[in-house]
Amino acid sequence: MDTSEVKTDAAELRHCRRCFLYEMDGQETSYQSVVRLRQAMPAAEKADDAEYDRRLSVCRECPYLDNATCMQCGCYAEVRALKRTARCPVKHW
């Protein structure tokens, strides 16, 4: 993973090119929201575990993944991959 330090006036933040929320310091609350959304989503609407993992594997290799965000659509990759009918904005899945 390509990581670099980005300094701000308030704090030092870690920038991670190919990371997901669960891997990023300070994103625990956001990641827990993804977990709750996945648990609450009706089974008929959500991608099964194997498909979700496959999608995230594809996203991890994508040059548009930056700080857990798809830079093509602006959403968290972990959220977009949840819904069964969702599609990658650059047609990788």
C-alpha positions in Angstrom: 0.0 0.0 0.0 1.2 3.5 -0.8 1.0 5.6 2.3 2.4 9.0 3.1 2.1 11.4 6.0 0.1 14.6 5.5 0.4 17.3 8.1 -2.4 19.6 9.1 -2.5 22.5 11.6 -4.6 20.4 14.0 -3.1 17.0 13.7 -1.0 14.6 11.7 -3.2 12.5 9.4 -2.2 9.4 7.5 -3.0 9.3 3.8 -3.4 5.8 2.3 -3.8 5.3 -1.4 -5.2 1.8 -1.4 -6.7 1.4 2.0 -10.2 0.7 3.3 -11.8 2.3 6.3 -11.1 -0.7 8.6 -7.4 -0.2 7.9 -7.2 3.6 8.6 -6.5 5.2 11.9 -9.3 7.6 13.0 -12.0 5.9 10.8 -13.4 3.5 13.3 -16.7 5.3 13.5 -17.1 5.4 9.8 -16.2 1.7 9.5 -18.7 0.8 12.2 -21.4 2.6 10.2 -20.5 0.3 7.2 -20.8 -2.8 9.5 -24.2 -1.6 10.8 -25.4 -0.8 7.3 -24.4 -4.3 6.1 -26.2 -5.9 9.1 -29.4 -3.9 8.6 -29.6 -4.3 4.8 -32.1 -6.9 3.7 -30.5 -10.1 2.4 -32.2 -9.7 -1.0 -30.5 -6.4 -1.5 -27.0 -7.0 -0.4 -24.1 -8.8 -2.1 -23.2 -12.1 -0.5 -19.9 -12.3 1.4 -18.0 -13.8 -1.5 -19.1 -11.2 -4.0 -18.5 -8.4 -1.5 -14.9 -9.6 -0.8 -14.3 -10.0 -4.6 -15.4 -6.5 -5.3 -13.2 -5.1 -2.5 -10.3 -7.1 -3.9 -10.8 -5.4 -7.3 -11.2 -2.0 -5.7 -7.9 -2.5 -3.8 -6.1 -2.8 -7.1 -7.9 0.2 -8.7 -5.9 3.4 -9.2 -9.0 5.4 -8.3 -9.1 4.1 -4.7 -7.8 6.8 -2.3 -8.3 7.0 1.4 -11.1 4.4 1.2 -12.9 6.6 -1.4 -13.6 5.8 -5.0 -12.4 8.9 -6.8 -14.7 8.3 -9.7 -18.0 8.4 -7.8 -17.0 9.9 -4.4 -18.3 7.1 -2.3 -16.6 4.8 0.2 -15.8 1.6 -1.7 -16.9 -0.5 1.2 -20.4 1.0 1.0 -20.7 0.9 -2.8 -19.7 -2.8 -2.8 -22.5 -3.7 -0.3 -25.5 -3.5 -2.6 -26.1 -6.5 -4.9 -27.2 -4.3 -7.8 -24.5 -1.7 -7.4 -21.9 -1.4 -10.2 -18.4 0.0 -10.3 -18.4 3.4 -12.0 -15.5 2.3 -14.2 -17.0 -1.1 -14.8 -14.4 -3.2 -13.0 -17.3 -5.2 -11.4 
